[in-house]
Amino acid sequence: MLTLHGFPYSNYHNIVKHALLHKGIPFEEHIVYPQTPEMLAVNPMGKAPSMTTESGTKLSESSVLVDYLEDAYPEKPLYPADADARAQVRQLMKISELYIELPARRLLPTLLAKVPVEDKVLNEIRSVLTHGINSLNTLATFSPYLTGSELTAADIYLRYVMSVAQQVATNVLQWDLTTEIPGLKDWSDLMADTDIAKKVDADREANAKEFMAYVAGLGKK
């Protein structure tokens, strides 16, 4: 059986978890935090998520894990069969990660621990987010999913990317991203209204206290 190593408060962990649940793949969830001996044993970078396959291979990086699941378990595909369409899905995934999630992530210390940040950095992050949002508006159809009538890996990616980006933008940048992306609100409601999303969200909430204790412990080292 596959083992998913990570923690339910992590949006990247939840991307892979959602894909596993969508495909109906049996797996064990090993809750472990970054840079701990347990995580380093399965991923030399010490990051979540990581995965141990049924054959014992250890893998990391969420996009690699989602691609592996698609290759190893092609039932209930998360990518289109057409090569061009598959590339479009991966393009949206990469834009979501590099130009929406990663710039927003830079402000997580400010959000979680009230670490001050210079206006110059805020403006830089806002600029990168703007480019990402403009790209998303150009490439995504929201009809009702990002690339059309079928849910793909891009939808799963964006759902958990936006969970961080919206929280940071609202609380640190005082910026409601839903007003910048036409169709995002209806799409978000659609994505949230599934048994899989509700389970992932409930597990995330249940893990919040333990994760915050882990973060607090880092500050004492």
TIVO-346664 format. One record per residue (C-alpha): x, y, z; residue in three letters; residue number from 1. Coordinates in steps of 0.05 Angstrom, whole numbers, plus 32768, in hexadecimal, padded with zeros to 4 digits. Example, Ala and Ser with C-alpha at 12.3 -4.5 7.8 and 13.67 -1.06 7.14 Angstrom:
BEGIN
((80F6 7FA6 809C) 'ala' 1)
((8111 7FEB 808F) 'ser' 2)
***
This chain:
BEGIN
((8000 8000 8000) 'met' 1)
((8017 8047 7FF2) 'leu' 2)
((802B 8073 802C) 'thr' 3)
((8022 80BF 8029) 'leu' 4)
((8051 80E1 8059) 'his' 5)
((8040 8128 806F) 'gly' 6)
((800C 814D 8097) 'phe' 7)
((7FC4 8160 8088) 'pro' 8)
((7FCF 81AB 8094) 'tyr' 9)
((7FFD 81AD 8058) 'ser' 10)
((7FDD 81C3 8017) 'asn' 11)
((8010 819D 7FEE) 'tyr' 12)
((8002 815E 8016) 'his' 13)
((7FB8 8168 8009) 'asn' 14)
((7FC3 816D 7FBE) 'ile' 15)
((7FDE 8127 7FBD) 'val' 16)
((7FAC 810E 7FF0) 'lys' 17)
((7F72 8128 7FC6) 'his' 18)
((7F8F 8106 7F88) 'ala' 19)
((7F95 80C4 7FAE) 'leu' 20)
((7F4D 80C9 7FC7) 'leu' 21)
((7F33 80DD 7F83) 'his' 22)
((7F54 80A1 7F62) 'lys' 23)
((7F3D 8073 7F99) 'gly' 24)
((7F84 805B 7FA8) 'ile' 25)
((7F8C 8039 7FEC) 'pro' 26)
((7FC2 805C 8015) 'phe' 27)
((7FDB 8067 805B) 'glu' 28)
((7FE5 80AE 8075) 'glu' 29)
((8023 80B5 809F) 'his' 30)
((801F 80F8 80C4) 'ile' 31)
((8065 8114 80CA) 'val' 32)
((8081 815A 80C9) 'tyr' 33)
((80B9 817B 809F) 'pro' 34)
((8102 8172 80B2) 'gln' 35)
((80F3 813E 80E7) 'thr' 36)
((811C 80FD 80E6) 'pro' 37)
((80DE 80D7 80CE) 'glu' 38)
((80D5 8105 8093) 'met' 39)
((811F 8107 8082) 'leu' 40)
((811D 80BB 807F) 'ala' 41)
((80ED 80BD 8044) 'val' 42)
((8102 80FE 8024) 'asn' 43)
((8149 811A 8028) 'pro' 44)
((812C 8161 8020) 'met' 45)
((8102 8155 805E) 'gly' 46)
((80C4 8172 803D) 'lys' 47)
((807C 815E 803A) 'ala' 48)
((805D 813B 8016) 'pro' 49)
((8084 80FC 8007) 'ser' 50)
((806D 80B8 7FF2) 'met' 51)
((8083 8070 7FF8) 'thr' 52)
((8068 8047 7FBE) 'thr' 53)
((8050 8000 7FC2) 'glu' 54)
((8094 7FE8 7FA9) 'ser' 55)
((80B8 8012 7FDF) 'gly' 56)
((80D0 804B 7FB3) 'thr' 57)
((80D3 808D 7FD8) 'lys' 58)
((80BB 80CA 7FB1) 'leu' 59)
((80B1 8114 7FC0) 'ser' 60)
((8097 8155 7FA2) 'glu' 61)
((804B 815A 7F9A) 'ser' 62)
((804B 8160 7F4D) 'ser' 63)
((8078 8122 7F49) 'val' 64)
((8049 80FC 7F76) 'leu' 65)
((800B 810F 7F4F) 'val' 66)
((802E 80FC 7F0E) 'asp' 67)
((8043 80B9 7F2D) 'tyr' 68)
((7FFB 80AA 7F42) 'leu' 69)
((7FE3 80B9 7EFB) 'glu' 70)
((8018 808A 7EDD) 'asp' 71)
((8010 8052 7F0F) 'ala' 72)
((7FC5 8056 7F18) 'tyr' 73)
((7FA7 806F 7ED7) 'pro' 74)
((7F60 8060 7EEB) 'glu' 75)
((7F37 809F 7EF8) 'lys' 76)
((7F6A 80CB 7ED3) 'pro' 77)
((7F7B 8111 7EEA) 'leu' 78)
((7F9C 8124 7EA8) 'tyr' 79)
((7F7C 8124 7E62) 'pro' 80)
((7F92 80F1 7E30) 'ala' 81)
((7FA6 8125 7DFC) 'asp' 82)
((7FEF 813C 7E03) 'ala' 83)
((7FDF 8186 7DF7) 'asp' 84)
((7FA7 8184 7E2A) 'ala' 85)
((7FD3 8161 7E5D) 'arg' 86)
((8008 8197 7E54) 'ala' 87)
((7FD3 81CC 7E60) 'gln' 88)
((7FC0 81AB 7EA1) 'val' 89)
((8009 81A9 7EB7) 'arg' 90)
((8011 81F1 7EA2) 'gln' 91)
((7FD9 8207 7ED0) 'leu' 92)
((7FF6 81DD 7F08) 'met' 93)
((803A 81FE 7F00) 'lys' 94)
((801D 8244 7EFD) 'ile' 95)
((7FF4 8236 7F3B) 'ser' 96)
((8031 821F 7F60) 'glu' 97)
((8066 8250 7F49) 'leu' 98)
((803F 8290 7F41) 'tyr' 99)
((8007 828A 7F74) 'ile' 100)
((801A 825A 7FAC) 'glu' 101)
((8065 8267 7FB2) 'leu' 102)
((8062 82B3 7FB6) 'pro' 103)
((8028 82AF 7FE8) 'ala' 104)
((804F 827C 8011) 'arg' 105)
((8085 82B0 801D) 'arg' 106)
((8053 82D3 804B) 'leu' 107)
((8040 8297 8075) 'leu' 108)
((8070 82AC 80AD) 'pro' 109)
((804D 82EE 80AF) 'thr' 110)
((8008 82CD 80B0) 'leu' 111)
((8019 8296 80E3) 'leu' 112)
((804D 82B8 810F) 'ala' 113)
((8044 8302 8102) 'lys' 114)
((808A 8308 80E5) 'val' 115)
((8090 834F 80C8) 'pro' 116)
((809C 8358 807E) 'val' 117)
((80B4 8394 8057) 'glu' 118)
((8086 83B9 8027) 'asp' 119)
((80B8 83AA 7FEF) 'lys' 120)
((80AD 8360 7FF9) 'val' 121)
((8062 8368 7FFD) 'leu' 122)
((8062 838D 7FBB) 'asn' 123)
((808E 8359 7F9B) 'glu' 124)
((8060 8321 7FB1) 'ile' 125)
((8022 8346 7F9A) 'arg' 126)
((8043 8350 7F56) 'ser' 127)
((8053 8306 7F4D) 'val' 128)
((800D 82F3 7F64) 'leu' 129)
((7FEF 8323 7F31) 'thr' 130)
((8016 8302 7EF9) 'his' 131)
((7FFE 82BE 7F11) 'gly' 132)
((7FB6 82D4 7F16) 'ile' 133)
((7FB9 82F3 7ED0) 'asn' 134)
((7FD5 82B3 7EB4) 'ser' 135)
((7F9F 828A 7ED6) 'leu' 136)
((7F69 82B8 7EBB) 'asn' 137)
((7F85 82AF 7E75) 'thr' 138)
((7F8D 8263 7E77) 'leu' 139)
((7F55 8249 7EA4) 'ala' 140)
((7F0E 8242 7E8B) 'thr' 141)
((7EE8 8231 7ECC) 'phe' 142)
((7EB5 820C 7EA2) 'ser' 143)
((7EA9 81F2 7ED6) 'pro' 144)
((7EF0 81D7 7EE2) 'tyr' 145)
((7F30 81FA 7ECF) 'leu' 146)
((7F37 81D9 7E8A) 'thr' 147)
((7EEF 81C7 7E7B) 'gly' 148)
((7EBB 8194 7E90) 'ser' 149)
((7EEB 8162 7EB2) 'glu' 150)
((7F10 8169 7EF4) 'leu' 151)
((7F5B 8164 7EEA) 'thr' 152)
((7F9A 8167 7F15) 'ala' 153)
((7F9B 81B2 7F08) 'ala' 154)
((7F5A 81BB 7F2E) 'asp' 155)
((7F75 8194 7F6A) 'ile' 156)
((7FB6 81BC 7F68) 'tyr' 157)
((7F94 81FF 7F65) 'leu' 158)
((7F63 81EF 7F9D) 'arg' 159)
((7F9A 81E3 7FCF) 'tyr' 160)
((7FC7 821A 7FB3) 'val' 161)
((7F8E 824C 7FBD) 'met' 162)
((7F83 8235 8004) 'ser' 163)
((7FC6 8256 8015) 'val' 164)
((7FC4 8290 7FE4) 'ala' 165)
((7F7F 82A8 7FF7) 'gln' 166)
((7F8F 82A4 8042) 'gln' 167)
((7FD0 82CB 803A) 'val' 168)
((7FB3 82FE 8009) 'ala' 169)
((7F76 830C 8035) 'thr' 170)
((7F9B 8312 8077) 'asn' 171)
((7FDE 832F 8063) 'val' 172)
((7FD3 8354 8021) 'leu' 173)
((7F8A 8367 802F) 'gln' 174)
((7F7A 834C 7FEA) 'trp' 175)
((7F3E 8320 7FD7) 'asp' 176)
((7F57 82F4 7F9F) 'leu' 177)
((7F11 82DC 7F8E) 'thr' 178)
((7F03 8321 7F71) 'thr' 179)
((7F3F 831A 7F42) 'glu' 180)
((7F2D 82D7 7F23) 'ile' 181)
((7EE8 82D2 7F01) 'pro' 182)
((7ECA 828E 7F0D) 'gly' 183)
((7EF6 827E 7F49) 'leu' 184)
((7EBE 8282 7F7D) 'lys' 185)
((7E8F 8252 7F59) 'asp' 186)
((7EC8 8223 7F49) 'trp' 187)
((7EE0 8224 7F92) 'ser' 188)
((7E99 8213 7FAA) 'asp' 189)
((7E96 81DA 7F77) 'leu' 190)
((7EDA 81BF 7F8D) 'met' 191)
((7EC7 81C3 7FD7) 'ala' 192)
((7E85 819F 7FD0) 'asp' 193)
((7E9F 8158 7FCB) 'thr' 194)
((7EA9 8122 7FFE) 'asp' 195)
((7EF3 8120 7FEE) 'ile' 196)
((7EFD 816B 7FF9) 'ala' 197)
((7ED4 816A 8039) 'lys' 198)
((7EFF 8131 8055) 'lys' 199)
((7F40 8153 8042) 'val' 200)
((7F28 8194 8061) 'asp' 201)
((7F10 8172 80A1) 'ala' 202)
((7F53 814E 80A9) 'asp' 203)
((7F77 8190 809E) 'arg' 204)
((7F4E 81B1 80D5) 'glu' 205)
((7F5A 8176 8104) 'ala' 206)
((7FA5 817C 80F9) 'asn' 207)
((7FA8 81C8 8104) 'ala' 208)
((7FB7 81C6 814F) 'lys' 209)
((7FEE 8193 8148) 'glu' 210)
((800D 81B7 810E) 'phe' 211)
((800D 81FA 8133) 'met' 212)
((802F 81D8 816E) 'ala' 213)
((8064 81BF 813E) 'tyr' 214)
((806E 8206 8122) 'val' 215)
((8072 8222 8169) 'ala' 216)
((80A6 81EE 817A) 'gly' 217)
((80D2 8205 8140) 'leu' 218)
((80D4 824B 815D) 'gly' 219)
((80F0 8230 819E) 'lys' 220)
((812B 820C 817E) 'lys' 221)
***
